[in-house]
Amino acid sequence: MRVKELGLSAVMGAILLAVAGIIIGFDASNADIARPPSSEAPATALDPIAAKAQFARDPLDRYAVYSLFQDTTNDSNEAQRLLDLAAARSLRDGTIQSALIDRLIKNGGYAEAIYRLDGLMRARPGFRPGLSEALAQFAQIPESRQALIDVLAVDPPWRKAFLSSLAASKQDLAMVAGVFIGLRSTETPPRMPELRPLFDRMVSSGGAAAAYSLWLSFLTEDQLARVGYVYDGEFEAERTETPFDWTIKPALNVKARTLVSTQTSRGRVLEISFANSQVAYGNVYQSLLIPPGHYVLAGDYKTIRLETERGLAWRLYCAGTPSQALAQGPSMNGTSDWTSFEVRFAVPETGCESQTLKLELIAKAYLDRKASGTLWADGIEVRRDDQ
């Protein structure tokens, strides 16, 4: 939902409901961070006389202070003082913190409310998924979004999981992206693994071009130097773990990695070793954004006792249409020294806004999937066709 459709009060109401729904499950009698309570949490609030007596015996007893708060006019300064005092004595007590968070949100104290939620998430890891849903509500309005970004910039231990759940949520995509963009200028900008869920959502929603532009804005100067139609086709850089870099997924009896070549002039190369595997291998791939026109897919490869029925090949597809390749490199099989290849292809004017480059086992039947031996690849690139 968009904020302009909900209104400020509705958004804040959603936050309160989400927080309350999670905090109900907290065990209010859990030990304090600083010290254990002098009494167990009462089933009901202490009456004023009992609360005052308990407070006199132990001024640090949070339940006595909280009971005094409950007996005070809710909107008075004294009520706020008592609630602050009770909350300060038990940073992980869900019941007391929930009451304070409720008041903070209603009064616009978003930064302090998020700070309290941060404390609960640190103290209660088991409740982080639910609390993340509540915390995500703060992204919906500018008044609380910056406070959320400020806490995320401290790099709390729950940040990666929270950003992943935020990216996968049903909240407005532009608003979610705004949180990541806001973090970009902090001392701890989003790491690429934290950005991956956002990029995946943008691509799956038809926003590959926007995701690509956002990805570029997070790259370092060294990484930007490797940008082309294919990113890091030399396999020299540490992978950014995003769709627009190489994805290497594990497969049974297949070992895929980048490593320094024994030929020093080549630097790092891609190595894939098959140990009598029988999988439909297509686990090395990268998302591309090539505009319409004529191009060349090129690269180098070397094989040692690579035994497959039909070989391995680089294939380029329009995203979402894996049944028909725009381009296919040569079948790589057997044993060969380093060999170069070039394949010409065209990207159509429509229906192919983004593409997928994939290293695949050529297989038409189950028996075609058997593979053993090793393949090296290097210098994979797409360039414009000048002919």
Buried (B, 14 or more C-beta within 10 A) or exposed (E): EEBEEBEEEEBBBBBBEBBBEBBEEBEBBBEBEEEEBBBEBBEEBBEEEEBBEBBEEBEBBBBBBBBBBBBBEEEEEEBBBBBBBBBEBBBBBBBBBBBBBBBBBEEEBBBBBBBBBBBBBBBBEEBBBBBBBBBBBBBBBEEBBBBBBBBBBEEBEBBBBBBBBBBEBEBBBEBBBBBBBBBEEBEEBBBBEBBBBBBBBBBEEEBBEBBBEBBEEBBEEEBEEBBEBBBBBBBBBEBBBBBBBBBBEEBEEBEBEBEEBEEEEBEBBBBBBBEEBBBEBBBBBBBBBBEEEEBBBBBBBBBEEBBBBBBBBBBBBBBEEEEEBBBBBBEBBEEEEBEEBEBEBEBEEEEBBBBBBBBBBBBEEEEBBBBBBBBBBBBBBBEEBEE
